[in-house]
Amino acid sequence: MMVANPPYGGSRLLVDTSAWTASRRAKAMKNTPQEWVEALWHRQFLTSPIVRLELLHSARTREEFEKLDDLLDFYEEIALDKRVTRAAMEAVRRLARSPRSGNHRVGLQDALIAASATVRGVGVLHYNHRDFDRLASVLDFECVALAPPGTFER
């Protein structure tokens, strides 16, 4: 099912673990966002070692682990390097300097994912509004929410 205009403005998006998890819940609830399905067809999604590790960590069996590991091979992976780690550290530092006490307390994996997107010049598709909205205030990446908070909760 190809569409003339790719979703999310055609952007390449690094998909955070929160979006993968929410998409599984959406599928179970039979309310998968059409944009998600179309972006899969358009091969707009990217992954990272952080996301891969988080997703593989959630596998309950060896078979589930291997199936997921094979599936993730389909997606281009953004490497973690010194530029990414420096960008993540600078983002956390900038959040810590903000007037709001504790503003730097974002998920460290989310800081690395957002920094990866910034360095690579791509967006982040997420379902973790709290951390990624804050990180987008100090890093230069397109912050794309899979859906509004609570959409995939029962």
LUMGU-231624 format. One line per 4 residues: number of its first residue (from 1); for each residue x, y, z of C-alpha. Coordinates in pm, whole numbers. Each point is the difference from the previous one (the first is absolute). Layout:
// residues N
NUM> X Y Z ~ ...
***
This chain:
// residues 154
1> 0 0 0 ~ 213 289 -127 ~ -129 354 28 ~ 100 300 -208
5> 91 213 301 ~ 201 -184 265 ~ -111 55 360 ~ 184 223 245
9> 89 230 -290 ~ 222 -272 -145 ~ 250 39 285 ~ 237 -280 97
13> -68 -74 365 ~ 195 -174 270 ~ -269 -203 176 ~ 27 1 377
17> -81 -308 205 ~ -308 177 135 ~ -145 21 -353 ~ 74 -367 -73
21> -166 -103 326 ~ -300 228 -58 ~ -39 -134 -355 ~ -23 -354 140
25> -271 113 242 ~ -175 184 -284 ~ 0 -315 -212 ~ -152 -199 287
29> -263 273 44 ~ -61 11 -377 ~ 76 372 -23 ~ 340 10 -170
33> 60 349 -140 ~ -17 0 -380 ~ 311 220 -13 ~ 197 -275 177
37> -104 -260 -258 ~ 75 231 -293 ~ 340 101 140 ~ 91 -368 29
41> -81 -42 -370 ~ 205 306 -88 ~ 298 -127 202 ~ 18 325 195
45> 97 -161 330 ~ 348 -30 145 ~ 124 -167 316 ~ 297 31 235
49> 201 -238 217 ~ -174 146 306 ~ -350 -75 -136 ~ 110 -342 -120
53> 137 -89 345 ~ -313 125 175 ~ -229 -198 -232 ~ 210 -317 19
57> 15 30 379 ~ -381 -20 6 ~ -6 -336 -184 ~ -126 -276 229
61> 140 -302 -184 ~ 297 -85 -219 ~ -235 -44 -296 ~ -159 340 56
65> 347 154 36 ~ 123 -152 -327 ~ -314 94 -192 ~ 22 360 121
69> 374 15 -68 ~ -61 -114 -360 ~ -284 251 -44 ~ 218 288 120
73> 263 -88 -263 ~ -248 141 -255 ~ 48 355 132 ~ 300 221 -62
77> 180 54 329 ~ 151 331 109 ~ 336 -61 162 ~ 91 133 340
81> 326 193 -13 ~ 189 271 186 ~ -204 279 -164 ~ -324 -160 120
85> 120 -49 357 ~ 134 357 14 ~ -331 137 -132 ~ -193 -204 260
89> 222 121 283 ~ -32 361 -116 ~ -380 -35 -19 ~ -19 -131 357
93> 235 277 112 ~ -219 266 -165 ~ -313 -147 159 ~ 173 5 340
97> 73 371 -43 ~ -364 84 -61 ~ -195 182 275 ~ -214 -310 62
101> 169 -218 263 ~ 48 -360 -112 ~ -72 81 -365 ~ 306 -206 -98
105> -156 -322 130 ~ -92 -149 -336 ~ 60 -362 -94 ~ 367 -38 -88
109> -93 -229 -287 ~ -241 269 -125 ~ 278 259 13 ~ 218 -228 -214
113> -285 -67 -244 ~ -81 372 -35 ~ 371 81 -40 ~ 31 -272 -268
117> -289 158 -190 ~ 155 345 34 ~ 341 -110 -126 ~ -155 -195 -289
121> -252 275 -87 ~ -311 -215 40 ~ -305 11 224 ~ -108 -215 293
125> -334 -180 1 ~ -98 -62 361 ~ -280 -57 247 ~ 199 145 292
129> -113 361 -2 ~ 163 105 326 ~ 361 -80 -89 ~ 5 68 -374
133> -183 333 24 ~ 260 113 254 ~ 291 -128 -209 ~ -139 175 -309
137> 33 328 189 ~ 381 -38 9 ~ 76 -220 -303 ~ -79 57 -365
141> -221 -290 -112 ~ -357 -35 -120 ~ -200 -130 296 ~ -291 -208 -136
145> -258 -154 232 ~ -152 -329 -111 ~ -325 111 164 ~ -122 216 290
149> 67 -133 351 ~ -246 -265 113 ~ -100 -108 -352 ~ 120 -358 45
153> -86 -53 364 ~ -284 -226 100
***
